[in-house]
Amino acid sequence: MTRETDIIVVGGGSAGLPLAVRLAEAGKRVTLIEAGSGKFDLRSKVPALMSGIVHTPNFDWMYKAEPDPSVGGRPDVWPAGKRLGGGSAINGMMFIRGAAWDYDHWAELGAKGWDYESVLPFFKRLEDNERGKDPWRGTGGPIAVSEVRSRYTVTDSWIAAVEEAGYPRSSDLNGEQSEGVDYIQLSQRGGLRSPTTGYLKNRPKTLDIRTEAQVLRVNFTGKRATGVTIRCMGAEQVLEAREGVVLSAGALNTPRLLMLSGVGPGAHLKEHGIDVIADRAGVGQNLQEHPAVHLVNEVAAHTLNNDARGVGGAKSVLGFLAKRSGALTTGIGHAQAFVKTREELPAPNIQLAFSAFAFDITPDGNLALREGSAVTTLVGLMRPASRGAITLAANDAEAPPVITHQLLGNDDDRAQLVEGLEVARKVMDQAAMAGLVTSEVRPGPDFADAAGLSRYLGLATIPMYHPVGTAKMGAVDDPQAVVGPDCAVIGVEGLFVADASIMPTIPQGNTNATSIMIGERASDLILRALA
């Protein structure tokens, strides 16, 4: 069965759905193909239920990485959204853009036109910011950006402690000053998750969406992409595209689909019996991820842990139903700071994300809220030097990608995370928090000095679920670049990539807002290329 459209977009996630909508709004006939479900599920809308959808098969592809020797050989599970909305449908909802330096650095690396001044209008276009419009922020966009509605006074104390420790207060970490401490903003509207499905509120008539349809490969005539082969309800179909195909399947799946389609490292493709359309060495390389570790403290203060059980839990449900506020609206964090542990750095290297709650790890590896009052500071390394790769397990579209990455594969990455933990402890020692902190649960007294913290990292470092970089954007003469600054795949025609895989380097903070921006900016670039 053959069907034809102007443009096929593969992946209805954080970048792909905005991209498809913008292309259709411009008059293109667009077919958006999403392997996951498009059905409504309350668990994806109620923020506090996010812990029940990540690592759940109906929502998450749950890809298992190769054993990581830098963390004792542990094979981490790397989530990937398996719903319309992609990662925005299952993430912790923290809305962070990164620093201006990140985008200016992209341009310096060859991604011309992706400097901060050039991408800022697209960040503004996508958001409806509760704080209002200013030179850095936008209103009226499809993604609502709201203040935290689960407020705890211990969060105010932590912000004061960060300032006491010598770090600046920012009035908006997504605005003029991306260094310092502020309350977190969330991708929420009225206390509910605001995923990229918000782009469908006024869905263009020229947009056709196919869910639960697996793309097997991109089809080529010579070196021109002409469509895709999909499997839907057990049957294979060929969908043809008159003008082009855009891959927006994410940093784990986009390189896999490129390679299955004959675009990638030639020797690797031949090893799996795949005909080489374009030998691009960078496909699947340059994998980057934010490594992170937790500081957990028991406190003499009211926290979300108190509001999740018994009478507190009942009040939380009533508060959510009546006012869309309280514990059930919580994101993954309540306040955060971006700080430098080394003055010579051009931008903050550490993210401290504070949550007025804490989890314990159960014997079967799941998370459960601690019984008593506790808080967590996530310490994340923002610009790791460690690099990994995505490769093929087989010439089989049903085979998951092979993820090879070492979270602590670089000695200086480890050293910077130790420095970040020391800063997090320093904050807890300030007057604003010292009277509240009753104990340190993790790392604890057995890991008191820098050497001890380094050992703790080997036991406790986790991925922040921000994979990027596996189809790197750069100058067309860069042998490691997969796409040019126009998002067109180098070496072929009619094929584009627009998702987190094109990021040359990982930006500061959570990557979802940047992925949405990529979808917005790529839509303009692709329309220009097809004009």
VOKE-92112 format. One record per residue (C-alpha): x, y, z. Coordinates in nm, 2 decimals. Example, Ala and Ser with C-alpha at 12.3 -4.5 7.8 and 13.67 -1.06 7.14 Angstrom:
2
    east   north      up
    1.23   -0.45    0.78
    1.37   -0.11    0.71
This chain:
531
    east   north      up
    0.00    0.00    0.00
    0.15    0.34   -0.10
    0.05    0.68    0.03
    0.20    1.01   -0.06
    0.25    1.34    0.13
    0.48    1.65    0.11
    0.69    1.58    0.41
    0.71    1.29    0.65
    0.82    1.35    1.01
    0.94    1.05    1.20
    0.88    1.09    1.57
    0.61    1.29    1.75
    0.82    1.40    2.05
    0.96    1.71    2.19
    1.10    1.83    1.86
    0.91    1.64    1.60
    0.56    1.74    1.70
    0.63    2.11    1.70
    0.82    2.07    1.37
    0.53    1.89    1.21
    0.27    2.14    1.32
    0.48    2.44    1.20
    0.54    2.28    0.86
    0.16    2.21    0.83
    0.07    2.56    0.94
    0.29    2.68    0.65
    0.07    2.48    0.41
    0.27    2.16    0.37
    0.09    1.83    0.37
    0.26    1.65    0.66
    0.25    1.30    0.78
    0.37    1.25    1.14
    0.46    0.90    1.24
    0.49    0.81    1.61
    0.57    0.46    1.73
    0.41    0.51    2.06
    0.05    0.56    2.16
   -0.15    0.88    2.12
   -0.42    0.79    2.37
   -0.49    1.01    2.68
   -0.36    0.88    3.01
   -0.42    1.06    3.34
   -0.08    0.95    3.47
    0.09    1.16    3.21
   -0.11    1.47    3.30
   -0.08    1.46    3.68
    0.28    1.58    3.75
    0.34    1.37    4.07
    0.26    1.05    3.89
    0.57    1.08    3.67
    0.75    0.82    3.88
    0.49    0.57    3.77
    0.54    0.62    3.40
    0.92    0.64    3.35
    1.05    0.28    3.32
    0.69    0.17    3.24
    0.66   -0.01    2.90
    0.35    0.18    2.79
    0.53    0.51    2.82
    0.90    0.44    2.79
    1.11    0.23    2.56
    1.34    0.15    2.86
    1.66    0.10    2.66
    1.93   -0.08    2.86
    2.28    0.05    2.81
    2.59   -0.16    2.79
    2.76   -0.22    3.13
    2.94    0.10    3.24
    3.28    0.02    3.40
    3.31    0.37    3.54
    3.02    0.29    3.78
    3.11   -0.07    3.86
    2.97   -0.23    3.55
    2.62   -0.12    3.61
    2.39   -0.14    3.29
    2.17    0.17    3.33
    1.83    0.19    3.18
    1.80    0.50    2.95
    1.44    0.62    2.91
    1.29    0.73    2.58
    0.94    0.86    2.55
    0.70    0.61    2.39
    0.40    0.84    2.36
    0.29    1.13    2.14
    0.48    1.41    2.30
    0.79    1.20    2.35
    1.01    1.30    2.64
    0.78    1.59    2.72
    0.51    1.34    2.81
    0.72    1.16    3.08
    0.99    1.40    3.20
    1.03    1.59    3.53
    0.89    1.91    3.36
    1.19    2.13    3.45
    1.19    2.41    3.20
    1.55    2.52    3.14
    1.70    2.68    2.83
    2.07    2.66    2.90
    2.32    2.94    2.89
    2.37    3.19    2.61
    2.73    3.06    2.60
    2.61    2.71    2.50
    2.45    2.84    2.17
    2.73    3.08    2.09
    2.97    2.78    2.14
    2.76    2.58    1.89
    2.81    2.85    1.63
    3.18    2.85    1.70
    3.19    2.47    1.64
    3.04    2.52    1.30
    2.66    2.54    1.36
    2.63    2.88    1.21
    2.30    3.05    1.28
    2.25    2.87    1.61
    2.41    3.13    1.83
    2.20    3.26    2.12
    2.08    3.57    1.94
    1.96    3.35    1.65
    1.78    3.09    1.87
    1.62    3.33    2.12
    1.32    3.42    1.90
    1.23    3.05    1.88
    1.26    3.00    2.25
    1.02    3.29    2.29
    0.79    3.16    2.02
    0.73    2.83    2.19
    0.65    2.94    2.54
    0.36    3.10    2.74
    0.56    3.22    3.04
    0.36    3.28    3.36
    0.62    3.55    3.46
    0.52    3.75    3.15
    0.69    3.88    2.84
    1.03    4.06    2.84
    1.33    4.07    2.60
    1.42    3.71    2.69
    1.08    3.55    2.75
    0.77    3.49    2.55
    0.39    3.46    2.60
    0.12    3.31    2.39
    0.31    3.00    2.28
    0.20    2.63    2.30
    0.42    2.54    2.59
    0.30    2.68    2.93
    0.58    2.77    3.16
    0.47    2.81    3.52
    0.58    2.86    3.88
    0.61    2.57    4.12
    0.27    2.51    4.29
    0.41    2.28    4.56
    0.57    2.53    4.79
    0.77    2.45    5.10
    0.95    2.70    5.33
    1.25    2.47    5.34
    1.30    2.56    4.97
    1.31    2.93    5.06
    1.57    2.84    5.32
    1.78    2.65    5.07
    1.78    2.95    4.82
    1.89    3.18    5.11
    2.17    2.93    5.19
    2.30    2.93    4.84
    2.33    3.30    4.85
    2.50    3.28    5.19
    2.75    3.04    5.03
    2.85    3.32    4.79
    2.65    3.25    4.48
    2.43    3.52    4.31
    2.05    3.53    4.31
    1.90    3.53    3.96
    1.56    3.68    3.89
    1.52    3.43    3.60
    1.76    3.15    3.51
    1.60    3.14    3.17
    1.64    3.51    3.12
    1.93    3.75    3.12
    2.12    3.58    3.40
    2.16    3.20    3.37
    2.41    3.18    3.66
    2.29    3.17    4.03
    1.99    3.05    4.22
    1.62    3.08    4.16
    1.29    2.88    4.19
    1.24    2.63    3.92
    0.99    2.69    3.64
    0.79    2.39    3.51
    0.63    2.29    3.18
    0.29    2.31    3.34
   -0.05    2.48    3.29
   -0.29    2.50    3.58
   -0.09    2.24    3.78
   -0.10    1.99    3.49
    0.18    1.88    3.26
    0.22    2.09    2.95
    0.38    1.86    2.69
    0.43    1.93    2.32
    0.08    1.79    2.24
   -0.02    2.15    2.33
    0.08    2.23    1.97
   -0.22    2.03    1.86
   -0.48    2.27    2.02
   -0.54    2.42    1.68
   -0.43    2.13    1.47
   -0.37    2.21    1.10
   -0.60    2.03    0.86
   -0.29    1.93    0.65
   -0.14    1.73    0.94
   -0.20    1.36    0.94
   -0.08    1.18    1.26
   -0.02    0.80    1.27
    0.05    0.66    1.61
    0.16    0.30    1.70
    0.34    0.29    1.37
    0.70    0.17    1.36
    0.94    0.32    1.10
    1.16    0.04    0.97
    1.38    0.25    0.74
    1.40    0.56    0.52
    1.37    0.48    0.15
    1.60    0.63   -0.11
    1.61    0.66   -0.49
    1.98    0.70   -0.55
    2.08    0.95   -0.28
    1.75    1.11   -0.25
    1.51    1.02    0.04
    1.17    0.95   -0.11
    0.98    0.82    0.19
    0.97    0.55    0.46
    0.86    0.20    0.52
    0.65    0.15    0.83
    0.49   -0.14    1.02
    0.15   -0.07    1.15
   -0.09   -0.33    1.30
    0.14   -0.60    1.17
    0.14   -0.49    0.81
    0.42   -0.31    0.62
    0.34    0.00    0.42
    0.54    0.24    0.21
    0.48    0.61    0.26
    0.61    0.84   -0.01
    0.71    1.20    0.05
    0.73    1.45   -0.24
    0.96    1.69   -0.07
    1.15    1.53    0.21
    1.17    1.32    0.53
    1.26    1.46    0.87
    1.39    1.23    1.15
    1.29    1.35    1.49
    1.32    1.02    1.67
    1.56    1.14    1.95
    1.92    1.10    2.02
    1.89    0.72    2.07
    1.67    0.63    1.78
    1.75    0.88    1.51
    2.11    0.75    1.46
    1.97    0.39    1.46
    1.73    0.48    1.18
    1.99    0.66    0.98
    2.22    0.35    1.00
    1.93    0.11    0.92
    1.87    0.32    0.61
    2.23    0.32    0.49
    2.36    0.65    0.63
    2.64    0.60    0.88
    2.99    0.46    0.93
    3.04    0.25    0.62
    3.23   -0.03    0.78
    2.97   -0.07    1.06
    2.69   -0.08    0.81
    2.86   -0.34    0.59
    2.92   -0.55    0.90
    2.54   -0.58    0.93
    2.48   -0.63    0.56
    2.34   -0.28    0.50
    2.40   -0.11    0.17
    2.58    0.22    0.22
    2.40    0.52    0.08
    2.63    0.78    0.25
    2.94    0.70    0.46
    2.90    0.94    0.75
    3.15    0.85    1.03
    2.97    1.07    1.29
    2.64    0.89    1.29
    2.59    0.75    1.64
    2.91    0.91    1.77
    2.94    1.21    2.01
    2.69    1.07    2.26
    2.67    1.30    2.56
    2.48    1.28    2.89
    2.47    1.47    3.21
    2.60    1.26    3.50
    2.45    1.33    3.84
    2.46    1.22    4.20
    2.23    1.29    4.50
    2.29    1.45    4.84
    2.01    1.35    5.07
    1.95    1.52    5.41
    1.70    1.46    5.68
    1.55    1.79    5.80
    1.34    1.93    6.08
    1.10    2.09    5.84
    0.78    2.01    5.66
    0.84    1.84    5.32
    0.65    1.67    5.05
    0.73    1.34    5.22
    0.49    1.45    5.49
    0.22    1.53    5.24
    0.23    1.20    5.06
    0.08    0.97    5.32
   -0.21    0.95    5.56
   -0.39    1.28    5.64
   -0.13    1.47    5.45
   -0.19    1.26    5.14
   -0.57    1.31    5.16
   -0.52    1.69    5.19
   -0.29    1.68    4.89
   -0.56    1.51    4.68
   -0.82    1.76    4.79
   -0.58    2.05    4.72
   -0.51    1.92    4.38
   -0.88    1.87    4.29
   -0.98    2.21    4.43
   -0.70    2.44    4.33
   -0.45    2.24    4.12
   -0.19    2.30    4.38
    0.01    2.11    4.64
    0.21    1.79    4.63
    0.04    1.63    4.33
    0.16    1.92    4.11
    0.52    1.87    4.20
    0.79    1.84    3.93
    1.12    1.68    3.99
    1.26    1.99    4.16
    1.16    2.30    4.34
    1.46    2.53    4.32
    1.80    2.52    4.15
    2.13    2.69    4.11
    2.39    2.69    3.83
    2.73    2.75    3.98
    3.10    2.75    3.88
    3.34    2.54    4.09
    3.63    2.70    3.90
    3.64    3.07    3.83
    3.81    3.04    3.50
    3.52    2.85    3.34
    3.31    3.05    3.08
    2.98    2.92    3.22
    2.85    2.73    3.52
    2.97    2.37    3.53
    2.74    2.24    3.80
    2.36    2.23    3.84
    2.22    2.20    4.20
    1.86    2.10    4.18
    1.68    2.11    4.51
    1.37    1.90    4.59
    1.17    1.92    4.91
    1.14    1.54    4.92
    1.36    1.24    4.91
    1.34    0.88    4.79
    1.50    0.56    4.91
    1.59    0.27    4.68
    1.39   -0.04    4.76
    1.56   -0.39    4.75
    1.40   -0.45    4.41
    1.56   -0.13    4.27
    1.25    0.09    4.27
    1.21    0.43    4.43
    0.99    0.49    4.74
    0.95    0.81    4.93
    1.13    0.82    5.26
    0.92    0.78    5.57
    1.04    1.10    5.74
    1.11    1.46    5.64
    1.39    1.48    5.40
    1.53    1.69    5.11
    1.74    1.61    4.81
    2.00    1.81    4.62
    2.08    1.66    4.28
    2.43    1.75    4.17
    2.47    1.74    3.79
    2.78    1.80    3.57
    2.68    2.03    3.29
    2.95    2.00    3.03
    3.10    1.65    3.06
    3.40    1.56    2.84
    3.31    1.19    2.83
    3.17    1.07    2.50
    2.98    0.75    2.40
    2.82    0.60    2.10
    2.50    0.45    1.95
    2.55    0.15    1.73
    2.34   -0.13    1.57
    2.28   -0.46    1.73
    2.16   -0.60    1.40
    2.01   -0.51    1.07
    1.67   -0.53    1.24
    1.43   -0.24    1.30
    1.30   -0.42    1.61
    1.64   -0.44    1.77
    1.70   -0.17    2.03
    2.00    0.06    1.99
    2.33   -0.04    2.15
    2.42    0.24    2.40
    2.78    0.25    2.50
    2.87    0.53    2.74
    3.08    0.59    3.05
    2.93    0.84    3.29
    3.26    0.89    3.47
    3.48    0.80    3.18
    3.68    1.12    3.21
    3.89    1.19    3.52
    3.82    1.56    3.52
    3.44    1.49    3.50
    3.47    1.29    3.82
    3.68    1.57    3.98
    3.42    1.83    3.89
    3.13    1.62    4.03
    3.33    1.59    4.36
    3.36    1.97    4.36
    2.99    1.99    4.30
    2.91    1.77    4.60
    3.13    1.98    4.81
    2.94    2.29    4.71
    2.61    2.11    4.79
    2.74    2.02    5.13
    2.86    2.37    5.18
    2.51    2.51    5.12
    2.37    2.27    5.38
    2.62    2.41    5.63
    2.50    2.77    5.59
    2.30    2.94    5.87
    1.98    2.93    5.66
    1.99    2.55    5.65
    2.21    2.44    5.93
    1.93    2.47    6.19
    1.71    2.25    5.98
    1.94    1.98    5.87
    1.95    1.69    6.12
    2.16    1.43    5.93
    2.32    1.35    5.59
    2.17    1.02    5.46
    2.37    1.01    5.14
    2.66    1.01    5.08
    2.68    1.01    5.46
    2.98    1.01    5.71
    3.15    0.72    5.54
    3.23    0.95    5.24
    3.36    1.25    5.42
    3.65    1.38    5.22
    3.72    1.43    4.85
    3.86    1.08    4.81
    3.55    0.94    4.98
    3.32    1.14    4.75
    3.51    1.01    4.45
    3.43    0.65    4.57
    3.07    0.75    4.63
    3.04    0.87    4.27
    3.14    0.52    4.15
    2.85    0.38    4.35
    2.58    0.64    4.30
    2.63    0.84    3.97
    2.33    0.81    3.74
    2.24    0.95    3.40
    2.00    1.25    3.41
    1.82    1.12    3.10
    1.95    1.40    2.87
    2.11    1.21    2.58
    2.22    1.44    2.29
    2.47    1.47    2.01
    2.45    1.15    1.81
    2.38    1.32    1.47
    2.60    1.62    1.53
    2.53    1.95    1.35
    2.84    2.13    1.21
    3.01    2.26    0.90
    2.95    2.05    0.59
    3.33    1.99    0.56
    3.35    1.85    0.92
    3.40    1.48    0.87
    3.22    1.41    1.21
    2.92    1.63    1.13
    2.60    1.45    1.03
    2.38    1.75    0.94
    2.47    2.10    0.83
    2.34    2.41    1.00
    2.03    2.38    0.79
    1.95    2.04    0.95
    2.00    1.86    0.61
    2.19    1.53    0.63
    2.52    1.57    0.46
    2.58    1.35    0.16
    2.22    1.28    0.06
    1.92    1.49   -0.05
    1.57    1.53    0.09
    1.66    1.41    0.44
    1.67    1.62    0.75
    1.72    1.57    1.13
    1.56    1.78    1.40
    1.59    1.66    1.76
    1.84    1.64    2.04
    2.08    1.43    1.83
    2.19    1.74    1.64
    2.32    1.92    1.94
    2.70    1.96    1.90
    2.75    1.98    2.27
    2.52    1.93    2.57
    2.37    2.25    2.71
    2.34    2.36    3.07
    2.05    2.21    3.25
    1.76    1.99    3.14
    1.74    1.95    2.77
    1.37    1.94    2.69
    1.32    2.31    2.62
    1.62    2.31    2.39
    1.47    2.01    2.20
    1.14    2.20    2.15
    1.34    2.50    2.03
    1.52    2.28    1.77
    1.18    2.17    1.63
    1.07    2.53    1.60
    1.39    2.66    1.44
    1.43    2.36    1.21
    1.08    2.41    1.07
    1.19    2.76    0.94
    1.51    2.62    0.81
    1.35    2.33    0.63
    1.08    2.55    0.48
    1.36    2.77    0.35
    1.55    2.48    0.20
    1.24    2.35    0.03
    1.13    2.68   -0.11
